[in-house]
Amino acid sequence: MLRDLILGDFIRCHAAPGERQDSLSYQLSDMLTLFCLRFKGGQGDGTRSPEGIPAPWKDCAWADYAFTQACLRHLPQIKEKLVLSSVLCNACAMSLRPYTDGGGRECKGAKINLILERGDSVLNICEIRYSGEELVIDSEYAGKLRTEMEALRKHDSCGKSFRRTFITQHGVSKDSCCGIADSEVRLDDLFAG
């Protein structure tokens, strides 16, 4: 049954970087089903409309989620923009829960929508964000991204290199905190050619 759902493009399956194929994660990818479950509360009676969605969700979350899904459907274009077309890449996602390590220190979790695990022992950690204008990375957001990257480094036992890639509609603002973005992909790059 899972095979049929994958073939029908209702779900996507992937293994996290460094994980075996027998520990696959599954992600619902059908846009209509996702919309109904997330914004209609799973109630398929048709009595609620998008106008009934609270404003913060309607304006931000759905646009961000739709943009992320569009990006995940354009992996060849993302790889081309990053000059990775000829490099063996495994596209996956990862969700790390917060935990306490052996020394009693609390480690924050991380949720990454797209990781390009490259054959040259580099992981492109892709931050996919929708914004109506250039994305501004302030110090608070930069701190969150650094914490996320540290959680991934602690999880990675293979000593791979990490590169932060931003995928946005209009790019990253030049006024943003420097040193966070190694590369970027814009919406236009997904539909070029």
PyRosetta script that sets phi, psi and omega in degrees:
from pyrosetta import init, pose_from_sequence

init()
pose = pose_from_sequence("MLRDLILGDFIRCHAAPGERQDSLSYQLSDMLTLFCLRFKGGQGDGTRSPEGIPAPWKDCAWADYAFTQACLRHLPQIKEKLVLSSVLCNACAMSLRPYTDGGGRECKGAKINLILERGDSVLNICEIRYSGEELVIDSEYAGKLRTEMEALRKHDSCGKSFRRTFITQHGVSKDSCCGIADSEVRLDDLFAG")
pose.set_psi(1, -41.8)
pose.set_omega(1, 177.6)
pose.set_phi(2, -59.6)
pose.set_psi(2, -39.6)
pose.set_omega(2, 179.4)
pose.set_phi(3, -59.5)
pose.set_psi(3, -42.6)
pose.set_omega(3, 179.3)
pose.set_phi(4, -64.3)
pose.set_psi(4, -40.7)
pose.set_omega(4, 178.5)
pose.set_phi(5, -65.5)
pose.set_psi(5, -36.5)
pose.set_omega(5, 177.1)
pose.set_phi(6, -67.7)
pose.set_psi(6, -47.2)
pose.set_omega(6, 179.7)
pose.set_phi(7, -63.0)
pose.set_psi(7, -32.5)
pose.set_omega(7, 178.4)
pose.set_phi(8, -82.6)
pose.set_psi(8, 2.2)
pose.set_omega(8, 178.5)
pose.set_phi(9, 63.9)
pose.set_psi(9, 29.0)
pose.set_omega(9, 175.6)
pose.set_phi(10, -88.7)
pose.set_psi(10, -31.4)
pose.set_omega(10, 176.7)
pose.set_phi(11, -134.3)
pose.set_psi(11, 160.5)
pose.set_omega(11, 177.2)
pose.set_phi(12, -122.9)
pose.set_psi(12, 142.9)
pose.set_omega(12, 176.2)
pose.set_phi(13, -124.9)
pose.set_psi(13, 148.3)
pose.set_omega(13, -179.6)
pose.set_phi(14, -160.0)
pose.set_psi(14, 158.2)
pose.set_omega(14, 173.1)
pose.set_phi(15, -105.1)
pose.set_psi(15, 142.8)
pose.set_omega(15, 177.3)
pose.set_phi(16, -67.9)
pose.set_psi(16, 156.9)
pose.set_omega(16, 179.8)
pose.set_phi(17, -53.8)
pose.set_psi(17, 131.1)
pose.set_omega(17, 178.3)
pose.set_phi(18, 80.0)
pose.set_psi(18, -3.4)
pose.set_omega(18, -179.0)
pose.set_phi(19, -91.2)
pose.set_psi(19, 155.8)
pose.set_omega(19, 179.3)
pose.set_phi(20, -77.4)
pose.set_psi(20, 159.1)
pose.set_omega(20, 180.0)
pose.set_phi(21, -66.0)
pose.set_psi(21, -18.4)
pose.set_omega(21, 179.5)
pose.set_phi(22, -83.2)
pose.set_psi(22, -0.8)
pose.set_omega(22, 176.4)
pose.set_phi(23, -117.2)
pose.set_psi(23, 60.4)
pose.set_omega(23, -177.9)
pose.set_phi(24, -78.9)
pose.set_psi(24, 150.3)
pose.set_omega(24, 172.1)
pose.set_phi(25, -109.7)
pose.set_psi(25, 147.7)
pose.set_omega(25, 179.8)
pose.set_phi(26, -118.1)
pose.set_psi(26, 141.7)
pose.set_omega(26, -179.0)
pose.set_phi(27, -133.6)
pose.set_psi(27, 128.7)
pose.set_omega(27, 176.3)
pose.set_phi(28, -66.1)
pose.set_psi(28, 130.2)
pose.set_omega(28, -175.8)
pose.set_phi(29, -125.4)
pose.set_psi(29, -5.0)
pose.set_omega(29, 178.9)
pose.set_phi(30, -74.6)
pose.set_psi(30, 119.6)
pose.set_omega(30, -172.2)
pose.set_phi(31, -62.6)
pose.set_psi(31, -42.6)
pose.set_omega(31, -178.8)
pose.set_phi(32, -65.9)
pose.set_psi(32, -43.1)
pose.set_omega(32, 178.0)
pose.set_phi(33, -62.7)
pose.set_psi(33, -43.5)
pose.set_omega(33, 178.1)
pose.set_phi(34, -60.5)
pose.set_psi(34, -43.9)
pose.set_omega(34, 179.9)
pose.set_phi(35, -61.3)
pose.set_psi(35, -47.0)
pose.set_omega(35, -178.7)
pose.set_phi(36, -62.7)
pose.set_psi(36, -43.8)
pose.set_omega(36, -178.8)
pose.set_phi(37, -69.0)
pose.set_psi(37, -40.9)
pose.set_omega(37, -174.1)
pose.set_phi(38, -81.2)
pose.set_psi(38, -41.2)
pose.set_omega(38, -171.0)
pose.set_phi(39, -109.4)
pose.set_psi(39, -13.6)
pose.set_omega(39, 176.3)
pose.set_phi(40, -109.7)
pose.set_psi(40, 6.5)
pose.set_omega(40, 177.5)
pose.set_phi(41, 65.5)
pose.set_psi(41, 23.6)
pose.set_omega(41, 179.5)
pose.set_phi(42, 75.7)
pose.set_psi(42, 5.9)
pose.set_omega(42, -179.7)
pose.set_phi(43, -89.2)
pose.set_psi(43, 106.9)
pose.set_omega(43, -176.0)
pose.set_phi(44, -87.7)
pose.set_psi(44, 21.9)
pose.set_omega(44, -176.5)
pose.set_phi(45, -80.5)
pose.set_psi(45, -8.2)
pose.set_omega(45, 176.7)
pose.set_phi(46, 74.4)
pose.set_psi(46, 9.3)
pose.set_omega(46, -177.9)
pose.set_phi(47, -83.0)
pose.set_psi(47, -18.6)
pose.set_omega(47, 178.6)
pose.set_phi(48, -103.5)
pose.set_psi(48, 144.0)
pose.set_omega(48, -178.7)
pose.set_phi(49, -120.4)
pose.set_psi(49, 167.2)
pose.set_omega(49, 177.4)
pose.set_phi(50, -56.5)
pose.set_psi(50, -25.9)
pose.set_omega(50, 179.2)
pose.set_phi(51, -66.2)
pose.set_psi(51, -20.8)
pose.set_omega(51, -179.7)
pose.set_phi(52, -83.5)
pose.set_psi(52, -3.7)
pose.set_omega(52, 179.5)
pose.set_phi(53, -75.8)
pose.set_psi(53, 132.7)
pose.set_omega(53, 177.5)
pose.set_phi(54, -55.3)
pose.set_psi(54, 143.5)
pose.set_omega(54, -173.5)
pose.set_phi(55, -51.2)
pose.set_psi(55, -45.3)
pose.set_omega(55, -179.1)
pose.set_phi(56, -60.6)
pose.set_psi(56, -37.2)
pose.set_omega(56, 178.6)
pose.set_phi(57, -70.4)
pose.set_psi(57, -42.8)
pose.set_omega(57, -175.7)
pose.set_phi(58, -63.4)
pose.set_psi(58, -42.9)
pose.set_omega(58, -174.0)
pose.set_phi(59, -81.4)
pose.set_psi(59, -35.8)
pose.set_omega(59, -171.2)
pose.set_phi(60, -106.7)
pose.set_psi(60, -60.6)
pose.set_omega(60, -170.3)
pose.set_phi(61, -63.4)
pose.set_psi(61, -44.9)
pose.set_omega(61, -177.2)
pose.set_phi(62, -67.3)
pose.set_psi(62, -41.9)
pose.set_omega(62, 178.8)
pose.set_phi(63, -62.5)
pose.set_psi(63, -43.5)
pose.set_omega(63, 179.6)
pose.set_phi(64, -64.1)
pose.set_psi(64, -43.8)
pose.set_omega(64, -179.1)
pose.set_phi(65, -66.4)
pose.set_psi(65, -44.0)
pose.set_omega(65, 179.2)
pose.set_phi(66, -63.0)
pose.set_psi(66, -40.8)
pose.set_omega(66, 178.3)
pose.set_phi(67, -63.2)
pose.set_psi(67, -42.5)
pose.set_omega(67, 178.1)
pose.set_phi(68, -60.2)
pose.set_psi(68, -45.5)
pose.set_omega(68, 180.0)
pose.set_phi(69, -64.2)
pose.set_psi(69, -38.4)
pose.set_omega(69, 177.0)
pose.set_phi(70, -63.2)
pose.set_psi(70, -41.0)
pose.set_omega(70, 178.7)
pose.set_phi(71, -63.4)
pose.set_psi(71, -42.4)
pose.set_omega(71, -179.4)
pose.set_phi(72, -64.7)
pose.set_psi(72, -21.6)
pose.set_omega(72, 177.5)
pose.set_phi(73, -89.2)
pose.set_psi(73, 0.3)
pose.set_omega(73, -180.0)
pose.set_phi(74, -124.9)
pose.set_psi(74, 41.6)
pose.set_omega(74, -179.3)
pose.set_phi(75, -60.6)
pose.set_psi(75, -40.4)
pose.set_omega(75, 178.8)
pose.set_phi(76, -59.7)
pose.set_psi(76, -38.3)
pose.set_omega(76, 179.8)
pose.set_phi(77, -70.3)
pose.set_psi(77, -37.0)
pose.set_omega(77, 177.0)
pose.set_phi(78, -64.1)
pose.set_psi(78, -46.2)
pose.set_omega(78, 178.7)
pose.set_phi(79, -62.1)
pose.set_psi(79, -38.9)
pose.set_omega(79, 178.8)
pose.set_phi(80, -63.4)
pose.set_psi(80, -44.9)
pose.set_omega(80, 179.8)
pose.set_phi(81, -62.8)
pose.set_psi(81, -35.5)
pose.set_omega(81, 179.9)
pose.set_phi(82, -86.0)
pose.set_psi(82, 7.2)
pose.set_omega(82, -178.9)
pose.set_phi(83, 55.1)
pose.set_psi(83, 48.0)
pose.set_omega(83, 179.4)
pose.set_phi(84, -118.3)
pose.set_psi(84, 10.9)
pose.set_omega(84, -176.3)
pose.set_phi(85, -58.3)
pose.set_psi(85, -32.8)
pose.set_omega(85, -177.4)
pose.set_phi(86, -99.5)
pose.set_psi(86, 4.3)
pose.set_omega(86, 179.3)
pose.set_phi(87, -101.0)
pose.set_psi(87, 133.8)
pose.set_omega(87, 177.0)
pose.set_phi(88, -63.5)
pose.set_psi(88, 123.3)
pose.set_omega(88, -178.3)
pose.set_phi(89, -133.2)
pose.set_psi(89, 139.9)
pose.set_omega(89, 172.2)
pose.set_phi(90, -111.5)
pose.set_psi(90, 119.3)
pose.set_omega(90, 178.2)
pose.set_phi(91, -89.8)
pose.set_psi(91, 129.1)
pose.set_omega(91, -179.4)
pose.set_phi(92, -150.7)
pose.set_psi(92, 179.2)
pose.set_omega(92, 176.4)
pose.set_phi(93, -130.9)
pose.set_psi(93, 168.1)
pose.set_omega(93, -179.3)
pose.set_phi(94, -151.4)
pose.set_psi(94, 141.6)
pose.set_omega(94, 175.0)
pose.set_phi(95, -133.1)
pose.set_psi(95, 115.9)
pose.set_omega(95, 179.2)
pose.set_phi(96, -108.8)
pose.set_psi(96, 126.9)
pose.set_omega(96, 177.9)
pose.set_phi(97, -82.6)
pose.set_psi(97, 149.9)
pose.set_omega(97, 174.7)
pose.set_phi(98, -60.2)
pose.set_psi(98, 147.2)
pose.set_omega(98, -179.1)
pose.set_phi(99, -152.0)
pose.set_psi(99, 169.8)
pose.set_omega(99, 174.7)
pose.set_phi(100, -111.1)
pose.set_psi(100, 126.6)
pose.set_omega(100, -177.3)
pose.set_phi(101, -79.7)
pose.set_psi(101, 179.5)
pose.set_omega(101, -177.1)
pose.set_phi(102, -60.2)
pose.set_psi(102, -26.3)
pose.set_omega(102, 179.7)
pose.set_phi(103, -88.2)
pose.set_psi(103, 4.6)
pose.set_omega(103, 178.6)
pose.set_phi(104, 86.1)
pose.set_psi(104, 3.8)
pose.set_omega(104, 178.7)
pose.set_phi(105, -83.0)
pose.set_psi(105, 138.2)
pose.set_omega(105, 177.3)
pose.set_phi(106, -82.7)
pose.set_psi(106, 130.8)
pose.set_omega(106, 178.7)
pose.set_phi(107, -112.4)
pose.set_psi(107, 129.0)
pose.set_omega(107, -179.6)
pose.set_phi(108, -76.0)
pose.set_psi(108, 156.2)
pose.set_omega(108, 179.6)
pose.set_phi(109, -87.2)
pose.set_psi(109, -176.2)
pose.set_omega(109, 179.5)
pose.set_phi(110, -153.8)
pose.set_psi(110, 147.0)
pose.set_omega(110, 175.1)
pose.set_phi(111, -132.0)
pose.set_psi(111, 115.7)
pose.set_omega(111, -177.5)
pose.set_phi(112, -117.4)
pose.set_psi(112, 124.0)
pose.set_omega(112, -178.4)
pose.set_phi(113, -77.2)
pose.set_psi(113, -27.3)
pose.set_omega(113, -178.9)
pose.set_phi(114, -148.3)
pose.set_psi(114, 123.8)
pose.set_omega(114, 172.6)
pose.set_phi(115, -124.6)
pose.set_psi(115, 128.8)
pose.set_omega(115, 173.8)
pose.set_phi(116, -101.6)
pose.set_psi(116, 104.0)
pose.set_omega(116, 179.7)
pose.set_phi(117, -86.6)
pose.set_psi(117, 105.5)
pose.set_omega(117, -172.8)
pose.set_phi(118, -87.5)
pose.set_psi(118, 154.4)
pose.set_omega(118, 179.3)
pose.set_phi(119, -69.3)
pose.set_psi(119, -12.3)
pose.set_omega(119, 179.6)
pose.set_phi(120, -98.3)
pose.set_psi(120, 27.0)
pose.set_omega(120, 176.9)
pose.set_phi(121, 62.3)
pose.set_psi(121, 33.7)
pose.set_omega(121, 175.7)
pose.set_phi(122, -121.5)
pose.set_psi(122, 138.7)
pose.set_omega(122, 174.5)
pose.set_phi(123, -109.8)
pose.set_psi(123, 120.4)
pose.set_omega(123, 171.4)
pose.set_phi(124, -87.9)
pose.set_psi(124, 110.6)
pose.set_omega(124, 178.4)
pose.set_phi(125, -89.9)
pose.set_psi(125, 109.5)
pose.set_omega(125, -173.0)
pose.set_phi(126, -97.1)
pose.set_psi(126, 121.1)
pose.set_omega(126, 175.6)
pose.set_phi(127, -97.1)
pose.set_psi(127, 107.7)
pose.set_omega(127, -178.0)
pose.set_phi(128, -98.8)
pose.set_psi(128, 117.3)
pose.set_omega(128, -177.7)
pose.set_phi(129, -138.4)
pose.set_psi(129, 129.6)
pose.set_omega(129, 173.6)
pose.set_phi(130, -88.8)
pose.set_psi(130, 136.4)
pose.set_omega(130, 175.4)
pose.set_phi(131, -151.8)
pose.set_psi(131, 138.7)
pose.set_omega(131, 179.8)
pose.set_phi(132, -69.3)
pose.set_psi(132, -11.3)
pose.set_omega(132, 177.6)
pose.set_phi(133, -141.7)
pose.set_psi(133, -173.6)
pose.set_omega(133, 178.8)
pose.set_phi(134, -55.9)
pose.set_psi(134, 140.1)
pose.set_omega(134, 179.5)
pose.set_phi(135, -75.3)
pose.set_psi(135, 126.5)
pose.set_omega(135, 177.3)
pose.set_phi(136, -102.2)
pose.set_psi(136, 125.6)
pose.set_omega(136, 178.5)
pose.set_phi(137, -101.6)
pose.set_psi(137, 101.7)
pose.set_omega(137, 178.6)
pose.set_phi(138, -85.2)
pose.set_psi(138, 177.8)
pose.set_omega(138, -175.2)
pose.set_phi(139, -64.6)
pose.set_psi(139, -34.1)
pose.set_omega(139, 178.9)
pose.set_phi(140, -66.4)
pose.set_psi(140, -46.2)
pose.set_omega(140, 179.0)
pose.set_phi(141, -65.6)
pose.set_psi(141, -40.7)
pose.set_omega(141, 178.1)
pose.set_phi(142, -61.4)
pose.set_psi(142, -40.3)
pose.set_omega(142, 177.9)
pose.set_phi(143, -63.2)
pose.set_psi(143, -40.8)
pose.set_omega(143, 177.0)
pose.set_phi(144, -61.3)
pose.set_psi(144, -43.5)
pose.set_omega(144, -179.5)
pose.set_phi(145, -66.1)
pose.set_psi(145, -38.9)
pose.set_omega(145, 178.2)
pose.set_phi(146, -65.8)
pose.set_psi(146, -40.7)
pose.set_omega(146, 178.1)
pose.set_phi(147, -63.2)
pose.set_psi(147, -42.1)
pose.set_omega(147, 177.9)
pose.set_phi(148, -61.1)
pose.set_psi(148, -44.8)
pose.set_omega(148, -179.6)
pose.set_phi(149, -65.2)
pose.set_psi(149, -38.0)
pose.set_omega(149, 178.0)
pose.set_phi(150, -64.5)
pose.set_psi(150, -39.6)
pose.set_omega(150, 177.1)
pose.set_phi(151, -61.8)
pose.set_psi(151, -40.3)
pose.set_omega(151, 178.5)
pose.set_phi(152, -67.0)
pose.set_psi(152, -40.6)
pose.set_omega(152, 179.1)
pose.set_phi(153, -62.2)
pose.set_psi(153, -40.0)
pose.set_omega(153, 178.4)
pose.set_phi(154, -66.2)
pose.set_psi(154, -33.7)
pose.set_omega(154, -179.4)
pose.set_phi(155, -75.5)
pose.set_psi(155, -31.7)
pose.set_omega(155, -175.9)
pose.set_phi(156, -77.7)
pose.set_psi(156, 116.6)
pose.set_omega(156, 179.8)
pose.set_phi(157, -99.7)
pose.set_psi(157, 1.6)
pose.set_omega(157, -175.9)
pose.set_phi(158, -98.5)
pose.set_psi(158, -3.5)
pose.set_omega(158, 178.0)
pose.set_phi(159, 68.1)
pose.set_psi(159, 36.7)
pose.set_omega(159, -179.7)
pose.set_phi(160, -78.4)
pose.set_psi(160, 160.0)
pose.set_omega(160, 174.9)
pose.set_phi(161, -87.5)
pose.set_psi(161, 150.6)
pose.set_omega(161, -179.1)
pose.set_phi(162, -119.2)
pose.set_psi(162, 138.8)
pose.set_omega(162, 174.1)
pose.set_phi(163, -128.8)
pose.set_psi(163, 130.5)
pose.set_omega(163, -180.0)
pose.set_phi(164, -91.5)
pose.set_psi(164, 121.5)
pose.set_omega(164, 179.0)
pose.set_phi(165, -117.1)
pose.set_psi(165, 131.3)
pose.set_omega(165, 176.1)
pose.set_phi(166, -103.3)
pose.set_psi(166, 131.6)
pose.set_omega(166, 175.1)
pose.set_phi(167, -117.2)
pose.set_psi(167, 111.6)
pose.set_omega(167, -174.2)
pose.set_phi(168, -137.0)
pose.set_psi(168, 170.9)
pose.set_omega(168, 178.5)
pose.set_phi(169, -73.3)
pose.set_psi(169, -46.7)
pose.set_omega(169, -174.0)
pose.set_phi(170, -117.8)
pose.set_psi(170, 8.9)
pose.set_omega(170, 179.7)
pose.set_phi(171, 91.7)
pose.set_psi(171, 180.0)
pose.set_omega(171, -179.2)
pose.set_phi(172, -99.7)
pose.set_psi(172, 133.9)
pose.set_omega(172, -179.5)
pose.set_phi(173, -61.8)
pose.set_psi(173, 139.5)
pose.set_omega(173, 177.6)
pose.set_phi(174, -67.2)
pose.set_psi(174, -19.2)
pose.set_omega(174, 179.3)
pose.set_phi(175, -83.6)
pose.set_psi(175, -0.5)
pose.set_omega(175, -177.5)
pose.set_phi(176, -72.4)
pose.set_psi(176, 165.1)
pose.set_omega(176, 177.0)
pose.set_phi(177, -56.0)
pose.set_psi(177, 129.1)
pose.set_omega(177, -176.2)
pose.set_phi(178, -81.5)
pose.set_psi(178, 159.7)
pose.set_omega(178, 176.4)
pose.set_phi(179, 87.0)
pose.set_psi(179, 0.3)
pose.set_omega(179, -178.6)
pose.set_phi(180, -92.4)
pose.set_psi(180, -44.1)
pose.set_omega(180, -174.7)
pose.set_phi(181, -92.9)
pose.set_psi(181, 120.9)
pose.set_omega(181, 173.3)
pose.set_phi(182, -87.3)
pose.set_psi(182, -31.5)
pose.set_omega(182, 179.6)
pose.set_phi(183, -157.6)
pose.set_psi(183, 164.3)
pose.set_omega(183, 177.9)
pose.set_phi(184, -144.2)
pose.set_psi(184, 152.3)
pose.set_omega(184, 176.3)
pose.set_phi(185, -127.8)
pose.set_psi(185, 134.4)
pose.set_omega(185, 179.3)
pose.set_phi(186, -107.9)
pose.set_psi(186, 164.0)
pose.set_omega(186, 179.8)
pose.set_phi(187, -53.0)
pose.set_psi(187, -43.5)
pose.set_omega(187, -179.5)
pose.set_phi(188, -57.4)
pose.set_psi(188, -32.7)
pose.set_omega(188, -179.8)
pose.set_phi(189, -66.2)
pose.set_psi(189, -27.5)
pose.set_omega(189, -178.8)
pose.set_phi(190, -72.4)
pose.set_psi(190, -25.6)
pose.set_omega(190, -176.1)
pose.set_phi(191, -116.5)
pose.set_psi(191, 16.2)
pose.set_omega(191, 179.2)
pose.set_phi(192, -72.6)
pose.set_psi(192, 149.9)
pose.set_omega(192, 173.8)
pose.set_phi(193, 90.1)
pose.dump_pdb("model.pdb")
